[in-house]
Structures are given as C-alpha cells and as structure tokens.
Amino acid sequence: RITMKAKLLVLVLILALGATPALAQDGGTHTATFDGFGISWDAALADGVTAIAYEGEPVDLEAPGSPQPPHVELALFEQIPWDQVPIDEMGYPGSDRIHRGAVTVYRLADVDAYEWSQQQVDALQALLAERPDLSTYLQVSDNLNDYALPFLPVYPAGQVIRARAQYVETGAVTGISYVTVYRQDVSPFLASDFIYTFQGFSADGAHYVSMVFPITIEGFLADYPTDFDYDAFIERLDEYLAGSIAQINTAPAESFNPRLDVFDTIIESFAVESAGAA
C-alpha cells in the first residue's frame, strides 16, 4: 500500500521487455527472489515485478482496510511501450504499467498484534486443520460473513461470493484457492470484477502466503446497461448470486483471462529460499 507509513526497500526488476508474444507462448518464464521468497511466472502474464518490504502500519491506525501488518509484496506488472502510454485530458502521461497481481508474504509472528489480519490467520488454520468440504462455502447468505473464506490483505469491502474453491498443497505451501468478488455495493458483476486467490501457509509454518490476481470471466456484463432496473435486480439477488456461482464453477478454462492454470503455476513455484522475511 502506497499510503503505508513504512521504511520501503524497493527493488524493481524489469524483465524481458523486448520479449515477443511468440516467446511468451513458447513457455518463457521469469523468476524473482526477494528477502528469501521466490516465485516464477509465465512471461505471457507479466514483464516484471516490483518487490517491496513494508514496515507495517501502527496497530491503532483507524482507516478502511487498516491497519496492515508488515509484509513482503511481489507485485507483477506489464510494461506499456512508451508510445502507447495513455495521455489524460491535461496532456499528462498516465502510468506506464498495468498491474497484474501480487504475491504477499506475512511472518505469522508479525501478524499477531493485528486483530483483523490475525482473524484471517486463525480462520485458515482452523479450515486446514478440519478440512471441511469447501462446497459448503459456495453458498449465498444475507450475512456476508456466514460463508466467507479466509483472505489477506484485509479489504474494506464484503466478500460477496466464492467459487471454484479447492485445497492446494505443494512442497512449499498448503492452503486454498478460489474465485471471489469483493464489493461495497449491491450490483451485477462485471466480467472484470473477479479475483483469483490463493491463501495458505508456508511449509516451515512461519509464513502466511497470499496470492491475489484480477481476472475477467466471459459471460458476465462488460458494462452496466443504461436501462438497468435496480429494484428488479434486488428482488432476485439471491437467485442471481447463486446462478453466478454455478456459472463460474462450470465455466470452461478458456472463459477465464488469464487462465487459472497460469496462477496455479505461480503457487507451485513459491519457495522460501532462506530465513529472510519482512
């Protein structure tokens, strides 16, 4: 978080900026290691990574989504060619990068003092210990907390739905992955509203690993219709949410952009290469 009061150590690795789509499609990969944590990803997903060690916010900070505990973030991005950078109405250039998602690592010892984040840690530990059928969580309720799955970082919004939930276990991490949507309002889902996430623990038992990547899903609205009837939508909200979950659960692999197996590869690549941590 850019707003976080922190001593920042920033390492920007801009990788393979000249790589062609053909190279990416041929299975090219990038790898980054920072503070002892390593990941690899498909070159077609992102050109580079910004690695940042966050000091953490004061535990008594009162702000939406805060306070956030110390963590290391590996944020993937796509570099926009200089001649394609968008220009605003005032003639100023916009960002030359497109955020593709991030892998965030927390030391459990650092999270303990942060109540909201610790609740997510506790919930995930209980879930992995008991191993209930995750289909139980793919339900709709008026209370958003009834079926919410663990998620860090804490968002100032509600976890509206969950889909395609599954347990994940590699040699380096154990956790769950699922598709979700976070919202502060009630409205139909746009194709670009979805998140694919992994939430888990490192094999050494000392770290919480969160992977959060935005995705689009075919079959949902590209934009809201001009004649949208909000009252009619609210009347059938539960039906709409249940139908959306079913649609995501049965959607073919090509409906997701990027495809979900691209992110599964990142999860499988995660490594704790030393005792380093935020």
SULPE-V906809 format. One line per field, one symbol per residue. ss: DSSP state (H for helix, E for strand, - for the rest). A space follows every 50 residues. Layout:
ss->???
This chain:
ss->--------EEEEEE------HHHHH---EEEEEE--EEEEEE-----EEE EEEE----------------EEEEEEEEE--HHH--E-----E---EEEE EEEEEEEHHHH---HHHHHHHHHHHHHHHH---HHHH------------- -------EEEEEEEEEEEE---EEEEEEEEEEE------E---EEEEEEE EE----EEEEEEEEEEE---E--------HHHHHH-HHHHHHHHHHHHHH --HHHEE--HHHHHHHHHH-EE------
